[in-house]
Amino acid sequence: MKGITIFLVVALLLVGVLYTSGVLTGDKWWLPDSGDRPAKEATTQEKVVELGDATSAQVELKMGSGDVTVEGGAGALMDATFTYNVAAWKPIVDYVVKGNEGRLTVREPSGSTTTSGTGWRNEWDIRLSATTPIDLVCKTGAGDTDLDLRNTLVRTLTVDGGASKTTVKAASTVMTNVEVRAGVGDVSLDLTGEWKNNAAVKVSGGVGSVRLTIPEEVGVTINVKKGVGAVMANGLVQDGTTYHNAAYGQSPVTIAVELSVGVGSITISRG
């Protein structure tokens, strides 16, 4: 059994490395370039994107390596601050309006280095509209991803993290769907807050721990699939691999959660 466990850990770590390098996914939105070197002083760039004639928006963020922070409260569709000390990391911002929908893409240029560590800075601090319905996709390779969507109208969220530490506070009042995928890295998902709609939540990880915080007043059911690792879910009713809180079946709104982890612990707590 011990040998099988070690084999699974090594195999999943290899999958994580291949995932972040783009070998498995075919993603080419970052490629190494040995000519990129960090400058002594970082560049800070402000960028504001107005909503225009759109009434809703699709927003996609794509970063190879670095830290991404997203929160609400912006008067425009996006009010962002980008900090980087490699010129090739200057993000590309594209926005078009088709019909009533805006489509905003913020991405790291193809061919730029994704080396991180001491002396390297690549940080996106993004504030999204508090009044515009948004479908948000965030793709990261390596680094920290911190999303606080409580002061937004994000309806659907997809997070694709290769080797990132991912923290999400997801309880937008219009939220209906959340999907968080991690190759290698820890995931913290906070679902506490005011929910107006039924919601489907999926969290999957290869190697790393998952911490899930659920509300008390909203019914939550959680189905757990795991490879190697413990499940800690104090204060919840368990039926095989399914857990639910006391409000499940009693509240008008239900959150259905699917948790799947290859190697790592799962901790479920009540907020």
N, C-alpha and C positions, 0 to 999 in steps of 0.2 A: 504493500500500500504506500509505504514511504517513497519507494522508487517511482511509482506512478505519479505521486504528488509532485516530486521534483521535476519529472518529465513535463507535466502540465505547466508548471511555473515557467520553465525554460522556453517551452513552445509558445506560450502566450506573450512572454517578453519579446521573443523574436517577431511575432505577429505585430506587436506594438511598434517595434523599430521599423519594420517594413511598411506599416501603415503611415507612420509619420514621414517616411521618406518618399511616399507616393508610389511605391512599387505595387502595392495591392490595389490602390484606388485609381491609379493613372493620373492623379491630379498633378499638374505641372505649374501650379501657381506660386511655387518657390523652387529655385534651383541654386546650387552653390556657385559662387563666383569668387575666386581667391583674390580678385582685385579690390574687393570692398574692404575698407578699413575704417574703424571708428575714429571720428574727429575728437579733438580735445573738448570742444564745446558742442553741446547738443543744440539742435535747431528745434524751435517751437513754432508750430503753424496753427492758426485758428481757421476754422472753416464752418460757415453757416449755409445750410441748404433750406430754402423756403419751400413750402408745400406747393405753391402756385395754384393751379386750377383743380388739383386733385382733391378728393375727399377721403381717400385711404391710401396706404402705401405698402409696398413690399420693400424690405430693407435687408441687404445681404452684406455681411462683414467677413472678409477673408484675409487672415494674417498667418504667415508662415511661422514666425517665432517672435515672441514678445508678449506684452501684457495688454489685455483689453478690458476696459471698464465701461459698462453701459448703465445709465440710469435715466429717469424721466425728468420732467420739469421744463423742457425747452419750449420756447415760444415758437420757434421754427420747427420744421420737420426734424432737422438735426443741427445741433450746435456742438462742434467737436474741437478738441485740442489734441494735436499730434506732436509727439516729442521723439526725436530720433537723432542719432549721431553718425549715421551712414547715409550719404546722399541718395544712394540707390533705394533706400527704404521710404522715401517720400511717398505717401499713399496716393493712389489714384481715386478720385471721387467722380462718379458718373450719376447723373440724375435725368430721367426723362418722364414725361407724363403722357400716358396713353388712355384716352377717354377720361374717366374719373379717377384713375389709379396712377400714383407715382411709383417709379421704380428707382430705388437708390442702391448703388453698389459702392462700397469702400473696400479697396483691395491693395495688398502689397504688390508692387510691380514684379512681373515675371523676370527671372534671372537674377534676383537680388539674394544676397547672403542671408541665411537664417541662423548664423552662429550667435549664441547668447552666452552670458556669463559676465565676469568682471570687465568693465570698460565698455560694454555694449548696452545701448538703450534703444528700445523701440516700444513706445507706449501710446495707446489710443485711449483717450478719455472722451467718451461719446455720450451726449445728452439727447434723448429723443423727445418728441412732442408728447405733451400730457393730454392732448385733446384729439389726436388723429388715430383712427384704427390702423394698426400696423401688424403685418406678418413678418416676423424676424427670423433670419437665418444667420448663425454665427459659426464660422469654420476657423479653427485654430490648429496650428501644428504643435508648438511647444511653448509653454509659458503659463501665466495665470489668466484665467477668464473669470470676471466678476460681473454678474448681471443682476441689477436690482430693478425689477419691472413694476414695482408697486405703484409708482406714480406715472404710469403709462396706460395706453389702451392697446397693448400688445394682445392680439387674439390667438395667434399660434406662434410657437417658439420651437426652433430646431437648433440644437447645439451639437456640432461635430468636432470633438476635441481629440487630437492625436495623442499627445503626451502632455496634457495640460492639467493643472489643478483648476477645477471648475466649481464656482459657487454661484447658485442661482436662487433668487427670491422671486417667485413666479406669480404671485397672486394679484395679477391685473384683474379688474372687475369684469372684463370681457373675455378673459382667457378661456379657451375650450380645448386646446391641445398643446402638450409639451413633450418633446422628445430630446433626450440627452444621450449622446453616444460618446464613449471615451475608450481610447485604445489602452493607454497606460497612464494612470493618474487617478487622483482622488476626486470624488464628486460630492458636493454638499448641496442638497435641494430643499429649500424651505417653502412649504405650501401654505403656511399660515397666512390668514388675511381674509378679506371679504370676497367670497365667491358668489357670483350671480348665475352661473351656468354649470351644467354638468361638464366634466372635463375628463379627458383621457391623457394619462401620463405614462411615458415609457422611459426607463433608464437602463442602459446597457453598458457594461464595462468589461474589458479584458483582464487587466491586472490593476487593482487598486480598491480602496474602501469606498463605500457609499453611505452617506449619512442623510437620512430623510426625516424632515420635521413636518408633522401633519397637524391640521387644526383640530380643536376639540368640538366645535359646534357644527362642522360640516362632515357628512358621512364620507368615510374613506375605506375602500377595500384595496388590499395589496396582495398581489400574487408574486411569489418569490421563486426565482430559478437561480441556483448557484452551483458552482463547481466545487472549489475548495475554499472554505471560510465559514465563520460562525454568523448566525443571525441573532441579534439582540433586539427584542421588541416588547419591552415591559409595558404592562397596562393595556395590551391589546388582546382581543379574542383570537385564538388560533384554531384553524381547521385544516390540518395537513400543512400545505405550503401557502395557505391563504390566511391573511390577517385582516381584521377590521376593528374600527373603534366603536365606541358606544353609540355614536350618532348615526352609524350606518343603518339605513333602512328607516330612519326616523326623520332626517332632515330633507327638505325639498331638493337639495342639490347633492350630487354624489360625485366624488373624485375616484376614478378607477385607475390604479397604478400597477404597472408591470415592471418588476425589478429583475434584472438578469446580470449576474456577475460571474466571471470565470474564476478568478483567484482574488480573494479579498473579503473583508468583513462587511456586513450590512447592519447598520444601526438605525432603528426606527424609534423616534421619540415624539411625544405630543407637545405642541407649542402652547 
